[in-house]
Every structure is written in C-alpha cells, then in structure tokens.
Amino acid sequence: MKRRGHQGVVLLAVAGIIYAFGLSRPLLSTVAIVGIWWLEPLPDKDHRIGWLAHRKTSHSLVAVGLSGVFFGGLGWLIGRYAVEPIVATLFAEPVSAGDGVLSWWTARFVALDAPTLAVAGMWIGIWAIVIHLLGDVITKGGLQPLLPFSRWKLRFSPLAYDNRVANNGLFVLGALAVVASLASIFGLL
C-alpha cells in the first residue's frame, strides 16, 4: 500500500479503539490512537537503512515482537519517571466525589501508572506494526511474516501496492468508520 492506503487501515483500527474505549478511557484511547498513528509507518523506514531490505524482517513477526518489547519498556519508563511524579504532585490532595467532572478526569489520569503504560506501550507497539502489515498483505507483493525463520509468503489479493482506487478507497472507508464510531458513542446513530 501507499501511504494513503496505510492511513486508511490505521483509521479503521482507530475507529475500533474509539468505539471500544472512547468514553470509558479517553486518555488511554488518545494515547493509543496517537501512538499507533505515529508508529504505523515504522516498517517502511527500512528504505532508509541500507543493509535492511524492504518488506523483509522489518515486515515480519520479529518486528512486531521487538516493537512490543521496546514500546512496552518505553511506556513503563514514561509512566514511572514522568506520569507518576506529575500525578503525585498534581493530585496530592484527594479529590472529593462532589467535584464532578474533575473527579471523573482525575480517576482516569491517575490510572495511567507505569504498569498500565507499559502494557499500553506494548500493545501500541504491536498493533502499530500489525496494522502496517495488514496494509501490505492485501497487495500482490505480500510479505514474509516468518522471516528470518521461513521464506513463506503471505498475500490476500492481486492488488498492486500503488492501486489508486484501493488506496483512496481504504482511506475513505477508514474515515467513514471513524465518523460512525464517533457518532455511535455520542448517541447519534
């Protein structure tokens, strides 16, 4: 897929996150959406690394695992050394139940501790790469998900990666899914 098609696949995933967690965990949903949107193009950075061939190991389950471990660790570090100290400082005074909206947001912000952010980072790292791979596996080029252990190739369609109709269609479908998810959680559907 070209960038537009990959963005469409990301929007489809984002629609699911919005629908599943939009109002119940708004901060965590936002972190997941921003993280996935930012990390999803990572496998295609192999174009800039001379010794790494495109759509090889960077587009495999090894990359998925490494991304999960790396971003899980990063999530824990951010939680432990950035978020937890901020929460301890800002919310040193207990918030009473009568504070309404403030207590609702406080409860959600305080829940972003190191273990929670480690798990979130791991899943964001994993899903960002998986979402990218899903965009590539629907092209005739496919990918080899078991590299470096097997050269088995997986592809689901004969579409060319630069098929304008497919790329733009995925983008429009993803955008419509996001709109539908937002409309649904706000009771408009």
C-alpha positions in Angstrom: 0.0 0.0 0.0 0.9 3.6 -0.5 0.8 6.0 2.4 -2.9 6.9 1.8 -3.9 3.2 2.0 -1.9 2.6 5.1 -3.6 5.6 6.7 -7.0 4.1 5.8 -6.1 0.9 7.6 -5.0 2.9 10.6 -8.3 4.8 10.5 -10.2 1.5 10.6 -8.2 0.4 13.6 -8.7 3.9 15.3 -12.5 3.5 14.7 -12.4 0.3 16.7 -10.5 2.0 19.5 -12.8 4.9 19.6 -15.9 2.6 19.7 -14.5 0.3 22.3 -12.8 2.8 24.7 -13.7 6.3 23.6 -15.6 7.5 26.6 -14.6 5.0 29.2 -10.8 5.5 28.9 -10.4 8.8 26.9 -6.8 9.5 27.9 -5.7 5.9 27.2 -7.6 5.9 23.9 -6.0 9.2 22.9 -2.5 7.8 23.7 -3.3 4.6 21.8 -4.6 6.5 18.7 -1.7 8.9 18.6 0.9 6.2 19.3 -0.5 3.9 16.6 -0.8 6.7 14.0 2.8 7.8 14.7 4.4 4.3 14.8 2.5 2.6 12.0 4.9 3.8 9.2 7.9 2.4 11.1 8.4 -0.7 9.0 8.7 1.4 5.8 11.7 3.2 7.4 13.7 0.2 6.1 14.0 2.2 2.8 16.5 4.5 4.7 18.6 1.7 6.2 21.0 0.4 3.6 21.5 -3.1 5.0 17.8 -3.8 5.6 15.8 -5.0 2.6 12.3 -3.6 2.1 9.4 -5.9 3.2 11.7 -8.4 4.8 12.5 -8.7 8.5 11.1 -5.2 9.2 7.7 -6.5 7.9 7.7 -9.7 10.0 6.5 -11.0 13.3 10.1 -10.4 14.6 9.5 -6.7 14.1 6.1 -7.0 15.8 7.7 -8.6 18.9 10.6 -6.1 19.0 8.3 -3.2 18.7 6.1 -4.5 21.5 9.0 -5.0 23.8 10.6 -1.7 23.0 7.5 0.4 23.4 6.3 -1.5 26.4 9.6 -0.6 28.1 9.3 3.0 26.9 5.7 3.1 28.3 6.9 1.9 31.7 9.8 4.4 31.7 7.4 7.3 30.8 4.9 6.1 33.5 7.5 5.7 36.2 9.6 8.7 35.6 7.2 11.2 34.0 3.5 10.5 34.7 3.7 9.1 38.2 5.6 12.1 39.6 3.2 14.5 37.8 0.2 12.7 39.3 1.8 12.7 42.7 2.3 16.4 42.5 -1.0 17.5 40.9 -3.2 15.2 42.9 -1.6 15.2 46.3 -4.9 16.5 47.7 -7.7 13.9 47.4 -10.5 14.9 45.1 -13.9 14.5 46.6 -16.7 12.7 44.9 -18.7 16.0 44.7 -16.1 17.5 42.3 -18.0 16.0 39.4 -16.1 16.4 36.1 -12.8 17.0 37.9 -13.0 13.7 39.8 -14.0 11.8 36.6 -10.9 13.1 34.8 -8.7 12.6 37.9 -9.7 9.0 38.2 -8.8 8.4 34.5 -5.5 10.3 34.7 -4.3 8.6 37.9 -4.9 5.3 36.3 -2.0 6.0 33.9 0.7 4.5 36.1 3.9 2.7 35.0 2.4 -0.8 34.7 -0.7 0.5 32.7 1.5 2.5 30.4 3.9 -0.5 29.9 1.0 -2.7 28.8 -0.4 0.2 26.7 3.0 0.8 25.1 3.5 -2.9 24.4 0.1 -3.2 22.7 0.5 0.1 20.8 3.9 -1.1 19.5 2.5 -4.5 18.5 -0.7 -3.2 16.9 1.0 -0.3 15.0 3.2 -2.8 13.2 0.4 -5.4 12.7 -1.8 -2.7 11.2 1.0 -1.7 8.8 1.5 -5.4 7.8 -2.2 -5.7 7.2 -2.0 -2.9 4.7 0.9 -4.7 2.9 -0.6 -8.2 3.0 -3.5 -7.1 0.9 -1.2 -6.3 -2.1 0.2 -8.7 -4.6 3.7 -8.1 -3.1 2.5 -9.5 0.2 5.1 -10.1 2.9 7.0 -12.9 4.6 5.8 -12.8 8.2 8.0 -15.6 9.5 11.4 -14.1 8.4 14.1 -14.8 9.2 13.0 -18.3 10.1 11.0 -19.0 6.9 10.6 -17.5 3.5 6.9 -18.4 3.3 5.0 -15.6 1.6 1.5 -14.3 2.6 -0.7 -12.2 0.4 -4.5 -11.9 0.2 -5.1 -10.2 -3.1 -3.7 -9.4 -6.5 -3.9 -5.6 -5.9 -0.8 -3.5 -6.9 0.6 -1.5 -4.0 0.0 1.7 -5.9 -3.6 1.0 -7.0 -5.2 4.4 -6.5 -8.7 3.1 -6.2 -7.7 0.7 -3.4 -5.6 3.2 -1.6 -8.1 6.0 -1.7 -11.0 3.6 -1.1 -9.3 2.3 2.1 -8.8 5.9 3.3 -12.4 6.9 2.7 -13.7 3.6 4.3 -11.4 4.3 7.4 -12.6 7.9 7.6 -16.3 6.8 7.4 -15.6 4.2 10.1 -14.2 6.9 12.5 -17.2 9.2 11.9 -19.5 6.3 12.5 -17.7 5.3 15.7 -17.8 8.9 17.0 -21.5 9.2 16.1 -22.2 6.0 17.8 -20.5 6.8 21.1 -22.3 10.2 21.2 -25.6 8.6 20.5 -26.1 10.0 17.0 -26.5 6.6 15.4 
